[in-house]
Amino acid sequence: MSNWSDGVAGMDAALFDQFGEMVTIAGVSVQVIAGSGLESFGAMAGNVTSLSIYRATGIRPRKGDTVVYQGRDRVIAGVPDHHDELISFELS
């Protein structure tokens, strides 16, 4: 790995250690980083929750998988995005 990649990996690990929370994806417990924000869809707007996991967990979330997040069953709304070592997806 390059110095840049090592630095980014270290920042990701620190972020997960500090702010990560456990969820269950398709029956498997995994640590995630959650984010939320206001999304607008034409005349409609609403809060969207997104989660990110490490690719190294071996879990491959798919659209429609059930996620238990903060004690509630949610569903992965779209096709997850793969960004280097992270996989991100939105919940419905």
Secondary structure as the mmCIF struct_conf table of DSSP 4:
data_model
#
loop_
_struct_conf.conf_type_id
_struct_conf.id
_struct_conf.beg_label_comp_id
_struct_conf.beg_label_asym_id
_struct_conf.beg_label_seq_id
_struct_conf.end_label_comp_id
_struct_conf.end_label_asym_id
_struct_conf.end_label_seq_id
HELX_RH_AL_P HELX_RH_AL_P1 ASN A 3 PHE A 19
STRN STRN1 GLU A 21 ILE A 25
TURN_TY1_P TURN_TY1_P1 ALA A 26 GLY A 27
STRN STRN2 VAL A 28 PHE A 41
TURN_TY1_P TURN_TY1_P2 GLY A 42 ALA A 43
STRN STRN3 MET A 44 TYR A 54
HELX_RH_3T_P HELX_RH_3T_P1 ARG A 55 THR A 57
TURN_TY1_P TURN_TY1_P3 LYS A 63 GLY A 64
STRN STRN4 THR A 66 TYR A 69
TURN_TY1_P TURN_TY1_P4 GLN A 70 GLY A 71
STRN STRN5 ARG A 72 VAL A 75
STRN STRN6 ILE A 76 ILE A 76
BEND BEND1 GLY A 78 GLY A 78
HELX_LH_PP_P HELX_LH_PP_P1 VAL A 79 PRO A 80
STRN STRN7 ASP A 81 HIS A 83
TURN_TY1_P TURN_TY1_P5 ASP A 84 GLU A 85
STRN STRN8 LEU A 86 LEU A 91
#
